[in-house]
């Protein structure tokens, strides 16, 4: 569980955003989920409650559903959501200008102590994000669905403080995740790159008629996944 009164703000109420917010709430954080669309927030609220009910039915929850829901705030105001946040996670669409503008806003709205992280899948934010706290800017790349996949890639930039990367690692472990620290940024990180390499080889073998799909499935089943 998180320390008393710890708070996370997650910006972007899409598939990744609401899932990340749910992880923090289940981990004991007060959570503000921010989006410019009230419709997106309402949808996220419904999906979170529905997901928690399913988790409770399967004995994945350690506390009552309402206890988790009570930690949420849904708002279209970034200033309101960022107030008193210890960690901020950006989970908006993959556009350089949008992320650059949002980080500038987060820098203004968040307390000086707040760690600022992006969930970007393939943008090197350290090339364009500008804040007054580059030592606290980093990437935390979550996997879908974030409620269940333990892995989170953690990446620092040239000016990110190692102590702040460690602090983020501690936060992620508190909420049940398994952070893996990358030594430097590379698009796709580790697991996505390995998966893409496997996909290329699968298509190469099939497209060039080296093996049937059925026999390839069998080879994976009794070899890789034995």
Residue frames as qw, qx, qy, qz and C-alpha x, y, z in Angstrom:
[[0.000, 0.887, 0.462, 0.000, 0.00, 0.00, 0.00],
 [0.349, 0.604, -0.048, 0.715, 1.13, 3.56, -0.61],
 [0.256, -0.156, -0.498, 0.814, 2.01, 5.91, 2.17],
 [0.060, 0.723, 0.611, -0.318, -0.90, 7.91, 3.51],
 [0.176, 0.865, 0.132, -0.451, -2.07, 10.73, 1.24],
 [0.308, -0.271, 0.624, 0.666, 0.19, 9.84, -1.71],
 [0.545, 0.651, 0.293, -0.440, -1.39, 11.01, -4.94],
 [0.409, -0.028, 0.670, 0.619, -1.04, 10.20, -8.64],
 [0.469, 0.628, 0.097, -0.614, -2.43, 12.15, -11.56],
 [0.495, 0.091, 0.759, 0.412, -2.94, 10.30, -14.85],
 [0.303, 0.570, -0.071, -0.761, -3.62, 12.40, -17.95],
 [0.416, 0.236, -0.698, -0.533, -5.57, 10.67, -20.69],
 [0.632, -0.061, 0.566, -0.526, -8.60, 8.47, -19.98],
 [0.696, 0.345, -0.492, -0.393, -8.14, 6.03, -22.84],
 [0.936, -0.073, -0.339, -0.060, -7.45, 2.30, -22.57],
 [0.645, 0.160, -0.475, 0.577, -4.00, 2.74, -21.04],
 [0.040, -0.457, 0.259, -0.850, -4.81, 5.80, -18.96],
 [0.699, -0.428, 0.023, -0.572, -7.76, 4.45, -17.04],
 [0.932, -0.073, -0.341, 0.098, -5.97, 1.13, -16.49],
 [0.481, 0.293, -0.428, 0.707, -2.89, 2.88, -15.10],
 [0.314, -0.470, 0.191, -0.803, -5.11, 5.00, -12.86],
 [0.875, -0.306, -0.193, -0.322, -6.81, 1.85, -11.60],
 [0.791, 0.090, -0.455, 0.400, -3.44, 0.32, -10.69],
 [0.167, 0.354, -0.389, 0.834, -2.53, 3.34, -8.57],
 [0.581, -0.405, 0.046, -0.705, -5.92, 3.36, -6.85],
 [0.933, -0.174, -0.306, -0.078, -5.65, -0.34, -6.06],
 [0.670, 0.173, -0.422, 0.586, -2.19, 0.40, -4.70],
 [0.423, -0.613, -0.477, 0.467, -3.58, 2.88, -2.19],
 [0.237, -0.032, 0.110, 0.965, -2.94, 6.16, -4.00],
 [0.307, 0.713, 0.359, -0.518, -5.44, 8.97, -4.28],
 [0.429, 0.094, 0.636, 0.635, -5.86, 9.27, -8.06],
 [0.352, 0.668, 0.118, -0.644, -6.99, 12.06, -10.35],
 [0.530, 0.240, 0.683, 0.442, -7.81, 10.93, -13.87],
 [0.114, 0.660, -0.003, -0.743, -7.73, 13.91, -16.23],
 [0.412, 0.283, 0.694, 0.518, -9.08, 14.21, -19.76],
 [0.096, 0.116, -0.130, -0.980, -10.37, 17.06, -21.90],
 [0.482, -0.179, -0.600, -0.613, -13.49, 14.99, -22.68],
 [0.520, -0.215, 0.510, -0.650, -16.14, 14.47, -20.00],
 [0.904, 0.160, -0.146, -0.369, -17.51, 11.64, -22.13],
 [0.637, 0.379, -0.639, 0.206, -14.13, 9.88, -22.00],
 [0.080, -0.343, 0.683, -0.640, -14.02, 10.29, -18.22],
 [0.742, -0.064, 0.255, -0.617, -17.53, 8.89, -17.80],
 [0.883, 0.261, -0.358, -0.153, -16.63, 5.92, -19.98],
 [0.397, 0.415, -0.709, 0.408, -13.42, 5.35, -17.99],
 [0.386, -0.286, 0.549, -0.684, -15.35, 5.49, -14.71],
 [0.886, 0.060, 0.036, -0.459, -17.79, 2.87, -15.96],
 [0.797, 0.358, -0.484, 0.051, -15.01, 0.59, -17.24],
 [0.116, 0.441, -0.708, 0.538, -13.04, 0.87, -14.00],
 [0.596, -0.184, 0.462, -0.630, -16.06, -0.06, -11.89],
 [0.920, 0.202, -0.122, -0.311, -16.95, -2.92, -14.23],
 [0.615, 0.456, -0.607, 0.213, -13.37, -4.19, -14.23],
 [0.131, -0.399, 0.686, -0.594, -13.14, -4.07, -10.45],
 [0.800, -0.065, 0.251, -0.541, -16.35, -6.08, -10.15],
 [0.889, 0.309, -0.328, -0.078, -14.91, -8.76, -12.43],
 [0.354, 0.483, -0.676, 0.430, -11.67, -8.81, -10.45],
 [0.442, -0.319, 0.545, -0.636, -13.61, -9.14, -7.19],
 [0.914, 0.075, 0.023, -0.398, -15.59, -12.07, -8.61],
 [0.850, 0.335, -0.375, 0.156, -12.30, -13.80, -9.49],
 [0.751, -0.615, -0.069, 0.230, -10.73, -13.01, -6.07],
 [0.627, 0.376, -0.031, 0.681, -8.16, -10.60, -7.50],
 [0.104, -0.749, 0.060, -0.652, -9.10, -7.74, -5.14],
 [0.470, -0.043, -0.695, 0.542, -7.77, -7.50, -1.59],
 [0.043, 0.261, 0.454, -0.851, -10.31, -4.90, -0.42],
 [0.379, 0.635, 0.624, -0.252, -13.90, -3.83, -1.16],
 [0.434, 0.516, 0.448, 0.587, -14.58, -2.32, -4.57],
 [0.086, -0.944, -0.258, -0.186, -15.90, 0.88, -3.03],
 [0.577, -0.689, 0.119, 0.422, -12.66, 1.42, -1.12],
 [0.539, 0.009, 0.451, 0.711, -10.81, 1.56, -4.45],
 [0.178, 0.696, 0.500, 0.483, -13.45, 3.73, -6.14],
 [0.314, -0.910, -0.235, 0.134, -13.38, 6.21, -3.26],
 [0.546, -0.472, 0.221, 0.656, -9.77, 7.06, -4.13],
 [0.421, 0.343, 0.532, 0.650, -10.72, 8.33, -7.60],
 [0.162, 0.718, 0.185, -0.651, -11.40, 11.84, -8.84],
 [0.519, 0.397, 0.583, 0.482, -12.37, 12.43, -12.49],
 [0.015, -0.820, -0.140, 0.555, -11.80, 15.92, -13.85],
 [0.616, 0.670, 0.228, 0.346, -11.32, 17.94, -17.02],
 [0.074, -0.970, 0.188, -0.137, -9.14, 20.43, -15.09],
 [0.771, 0.275, -0.399, 0.413, -5.43, 19.64, -15.23],
 [0.014, 0.561, -0.404, 0.723, -4.73, 22.23, -12.55],
 [0.730, -0.396, 0.195, -0.522, -7.22, 20.56, -10.21],
 [0.987, 0.020, -0.154, -0.027, -6.00, 17.05, -10.98],
 [0.660, 0.412, -0.390, 0.492, -2.30, 17.87, -10.62],
 [0.297, -0.748, 0.259, -0.535, -2.69, 19.58, -7.26],
 [0.591, -0.545, 0.533, -0.264, -0.58, 17.84, -4.58],
 [0.960, 0.238, -0.125, -0.076, 0.45, 15.01, -6.95],
 [0.585, -0.591, 0.514, 0.211, 3.54, 12.98, -6.10],
 [0.377, -0.108, 0.769, 0.505, 3.68, 11.37, -9.54],
 [0.539, 0.572, 0.057, -0.616, 2.18, 12.35, -12.90],
 [0.501, 0.013, 0.796, 0.339, 1.72, 9.91, -15.77],
 [0.389, 0.487, -0.219, -0.751, 1.05, 11.16, -19.29],
 [0.435, 0.119, 0.885, 0.118, -1.01, 8.69, -21.34],
 [0.477, 0.666, 0.118, -0.561, -2.28, 10.76, -24.27],
 [0.844, 0.508, 0.167, 0.047, -1.97, 10.10, -28.03],
 [0.732, -0.232, 0.264, 0.583, 1.45, 9.83, -29.66],
 [0.378, 0.828, 0.173, 0.377, 1.93, 13.35, -31.02],
 [0.577, 0.063, -0.253, 0.774, 5.09, 15.31, -30.29],
 [0.034, -0.430, 0.006, -0.902, 3.47, 18.73, -30.01],
 [0.661, -0.549, -0.289, -0.422, 0.67, 17.44, -27.76],
 [0.827, -0.320, -0.328, 0.325, 3.10, 15.77, -25.37],
 [0.434, 0.208, -0.162, 0.862, 5.44, 18.75, -25.38],
 [0.261, -0.526, -0.088, -0.805, 2.56, 21.10, -24.48],
 [0.773, -0.505, -0.322, -0.209, 1.24, 18.77, -21.78],
 [0.752, -0.161, -0.337, 0.544, 4.59, 18.40, -20.04],
 [0.172, 0.332, -0.105, 0.922, 4.94, 22.19, -19.98],
 [0.525, -0.533, -0.180, -0.639, 1.49, 22.38, -18.34],
 [0.851, -0.362, -0.368, 0.094, 2.30, 19.63, -15.85],
 [0.563, 0.112, -0.301, 0.762, 5.51, 21.45, -14.94],
 [0.114, -0.406, 0.050, -0.905, 3.42, 24.51, -14.10],
 [0.675, -0.426, -0.206, -0.566, 0.59, 22.72, -12.29],
 [0.872, -0.216, -0.417, 0.134, 2.42, 20.04, -10.30],
 [0.521, -0.834, 0.164, 0.078, 4.32, 20.63, -7.06],
 [0.188, 0.789, -0.582, -0.056, 8.12, 20.83, -7.40],
 [0.456, -0.359, 0.807, -0.108, 8.49, 17.31, -5.95],
 [0.836, 0.315, 0.292, -0.340, 6.31, 15.62, -8.61],
 [0.393, -0.218, 0.773, 0.449, 7.90, 13.02, -10.87],
 [0.578, 0.547, -0.037, -0.604, 6.76, 13.49, -14.48],
 [0.407, -0.156, 0.865, 0.248, 6.52, 10.35, -16.63],
 [0.563, 0.364, -0.306, -0.676, 5.33, 9.51, -20.13],
 [0.765, 0.036, 0.629, -0.136, 3.75, 6.23, -21.19],
 [0.487, 0.663, -0.340, -0.456, 4.96, 6.74, -24.77],
 [0.948, 0.074, 0.308, 0.028, 5.48, 3.61, -26.85],
 [0.787, 0.262, 0.253, 0.498, 7.92, 5.00, -29.42],
 [0.199, 0.903, 0.004, 0.381, 8.64, 8.71, -28.97],
 [0.630, -0.051, -0.348, 0.693, 11.92, 9.87, -27.42],
 [0.193, -0.919, -0.335, -0.081, 10.45, 12.56, -25.19],
 [0.573, -0.596, 0.039, 0.561, 13.92, 13.65, -24.06],
 [0.439, 0.175, 0.401, 0.784, 14.46, 15.21, -27.49],
 [0.029, -0.518, -0.378, -0.767, 11.57, 17.66, -27.17],
 [0.485, -0.746, -0.456, -0.016, 10.08, 17.90, -23.66],
 [0.287, 0.424, -0.282, 0.812, 11.11, 21.08, -21.86],
 [0.564, -0.733, -0.365, -0.104, 10.50, 21.59, -18.13],
 [0.103, -0.827, 0.381, -0.400, 12.12, 23.29, -15.16],
 [0.665, -0.448, 0.559, -0.213, 12.75, 19.82, -13.66],
 [0.684, 0.447, -0.529, -0.230, 14.56, 17.66, -16.26],
 [0.043, 0.355, -0.884, 0.301, 15.98, 15.58, -13.39],
 [0.459, 0.109, 0.717, -0.514, 12.44, 14.36, -12.65],
 [0.686, 0.438, -0.140, -0.563, 11.33, 13.63, -16.24],
 [0.250, -0.262, 0.925, 0.114, 11.27, 10.00, -17.37],
 [0.622, 0.051, -0.531, -0.573, 9.37, 7.33, -19.30],
 [0.432, -0.077, 0.839, -0.323, 7.29, 4.64, -17.65],
 [0.480, 0.177, -0.591, -0.624, 6.07, 2.39, -20.46],
 [0.584, -0.030, 0.668, -0.460, 3.18, 0.18, -19.34],
 [0.094, 0.044, -0.900, -0.422, 1.77, -2.86, -21.13],
 [0.606, -0.045, -0.054, -0.792, -1.86, -3.57, -21.97],
 [0.327, -0.818, -0.267, -0.390, -3.87, -4.29, -19.95],
 [0.180, 0.560, -0.513, 0.625, -1.92, -2.41, -17.26],
 [0.695, -0.460, 0.204, -0.514, -4.21, -3.80, -14.53],
 [0.983, -0.111, 0.128, -0.072, -2.74, -7.27, -15.12],
 [0.787, 0.437, -0.205, 0.383, 0.64, -7.07, -16.90],
 [0.645, -0.663, -0.109, 0.365, 3.34, -6.63, -14.23],
 [0.639, 0.039, 0.173, 0.749, 6.05, -5.20, -16.50],
 [0.118, 0.980, 0.126, -0.098, 6.73, -1.45, -16.68],
 [0.698, 0.295, -0.002, 0.653, 9.77, -0.20, -18.64],
 [0.274, -0.914, -0.096, 0.282, 11.46, 2.71, -16.85],
 [0.671, 0.372, 0.141, 0.626, 13.72, 4.98, -18.90],
 [0.264, -0.803, -0.094, 0.526, 15.64, 8.08, -17.92],
 [0.527, 0.822, 0.036, 0.211, 17.00, 10.80, -20.15],
 [0.600, 0.404, -0.296, 0.624, 20.43, 12.46, -20.14],
 [0.047, -0.479, 0.328, -0.813, 19.42, 14.74, -17.26],
 [0.766, -0.453, -0.268, -0.369, 17.21, 12.37, -15.25],
 [0.229, -0.619, 0.641, -0.391, 18.48, 11.81, -11.73],
 [0.471, 0.072, -0.879, 0.004, 19.23, 8.15, -10.85],
 [0.039, 0.091, 0.749, -0.656, 17.70, 8.77, -7.44],
 [0.530, 0.239, 0.124, -0.804, 14.43, 9.84, -9.05],
 [0.622, 0.191, -0.665, -0.367, 14.45, 6.76, -11.29],
 [0.279, 0.001, -0.901, 0.333, 14.87, 4.67, -8.14],
 [0.283, 0.152, 0.480, -0.816, 12.04, 6.59, -6.48],
 [0.654, 0.209, -0.260, -0.679, 9.79, 5.77, -9.43],
 [0.514, 0.136, -0.845, -0.058, 10.84, 2.14, -9.21],
 [0.026, -0.060, -0.801, 0.595, 9.84, 2.09, -5.55],
 [0.488, 0.205, 0.175, -0.830, 6.45, 3.63, -6.37],
 [0.657, 0.217, -0.531, -0.489, 5.82, 1.05, -9.09],
 [0.377, 0.061, -0.905, 0.189, 6.76, -1.82, -6.81],
 [0.202, 0.079, 0.600, -0.770, 4.39, -0.44, -4.16],
 [0.643, 0.273, 0.076, -0.712, 1.49, -0.71, -6.59],
 [0.838, 0.043, 0.530, -0.120, 2.40, -4.26, -7.59],
 [0.692, 0.702, -0.145, -0.084, 4.37, -3.68, -10.79],
 [0.835, -0.231, 0.257, 0.428, 7.77, -5.11, -11.83],
 [0.244, 0.935, -0.148, -0.210, 9.81, -2.17, -13.16],
 [0.844, 0.056, 0.230, 0.481, 12.72, -2.89, -15.51],
 [0.097, -0.873, 0.120, 0.462, 15.24, -0.07, -15.85],
 [0.759, 0.554, 0.137, 0.313, 16.55, 0.55, -19.36],
 [0.596, -0.340, 0.035, 0.727, 20.07, 2.00, -19.46],
 [0.025, 0.327, -0.205, -0.922, 19.02, 4.42, -22.22],
 [0.618, 0.458, 0.259, -0.584, 16.10, 5.08, -24.57],
 [0.034, -0.128, 0.827, 0.547, 15.39, 2.86, -27.57],
 [0.604, 0.063, -0.147, -0.781, 12.08, 2.75, -29.44],
 [0.818, -0.033, -0.492, -0.296, 10.08, -0.33, -28.47],
 [0.531, -0.613, 0.498, -0.306, 12.19, -0.95, -25.36],
 [0.164, -0.373, 0.912, 0.052, 13.09, -4.62, -24.79],
 [0.479, 0.202, 0.835, -0.179, 10.05, -6.91, -24.89],
 [0.568, 0.696, 0.183, -0.400, 8.29, -5.14, -27.79],
 [0.260, 0.700, -0.586, -0.316, 11.47, -5.40, -29.86],
 [0.236, -0.196, 0.952, 0.002, 11.79, -9.12, -29.09],
 [0.549, 0.435, 0.642, -0.312, 8.13, -9.64, -30.01],
 [0.487, 0.759, -0.120, -0.415, 8.58, -7.73, -33.29],
 [0.060, 0.541, -0.807, -0.229, 11.63, -9.85, -34.14],
 [0.382, 0.078, 0.913, -0.119, 9.61, -13.03, -33.53],
 [0.554, 0.624, 0.363, -0.415, 6.76, -11.68, -35.67],
 [0.328, 0.718, -0.454, -0.413, 9.15, -10.98, -38.55],
 [0.062, -0.326, 0.936, 0.119, 10.51, -14.53, -38.44],
 [0.489, 0.304, 0.760, -0.302, 7.02, -16.06, -38.22],
 [0.554, 0.715, 0.110, -0.412, 5.90, -14.18, -41.34],
 [0.173, 0.646, -0.672, -0.318, 9.16, -15.01, -43.14],
 [0.253, -0.124, 0.959, -0.010, 8.71, -18.75, -42.50],
 [0.500, 0.484, 0.655, -0.296, 5.07, -18.71, -43.57],
 [0.418, 0.782, -0.060, -0.459, 5.40, -16.35, -46.55],
 [0.237, 0.610, -0.706, -0.273, 8.26, -18.40, -47.99],
 [0.907, 0.035, -0.223, -0.354, 6.45, -21.70, -47.46],
 [0.209, 0.459, -0.818, 0.278, 8.99, -23.24, -45.08],
 [0.043, -0.142, -0.913, 0.380, 6.30, -24.60, -42.74],
 [0.264, -0.580, -0.608, -0.473, 2.54, -24.67, -42.37],
 [0.301, -0.579, 0.199, -0.731, 0.83, -22.53, -39.71],
 [0.889, -0.361, -0.104, -0.263, -0.31, -25.70, -37.95],
 [0.879, 0.038, -0.270, 0.390, 3.19, -27.15, -37.78],
 [0.235, 0.501, -0.283, 0.784, 4.64, -23.81, -36.63],
 [0.590, -0.558, 0.075, -0.579, 2.06, -23.74, -33.83],
 [0.963, -0.210, -0.167, 0.014, 3.09, -27.26, -32.88],
 [0.668, 0.301, -0.311, 0.605, 6.77, -26.34, -32.88],
 [0.089, -0.562, 0.257, -0.781, 6.11, -23.37, -30.59],
 [0.774, -0.452, -0.052, -0.441, 3.88, -25.46, -28.35],
 [0.965, -0.212, -0.078, 0.132, 6.38, -28.28, -27.74],
 [0.661, 0.287, -0.170, 0.672, 9.50, -26.12, -28.00],
 [0.064, 0.465, -0.175, 0.866, 9.20, -22.53, -26.78],
 [0.529, -0.408, 0.132, -0.732, 6.19, -23.11, -24.52],
 [0.655, -0.035, -0.755, 0.010, 6.93, -26.67, -23.30]]
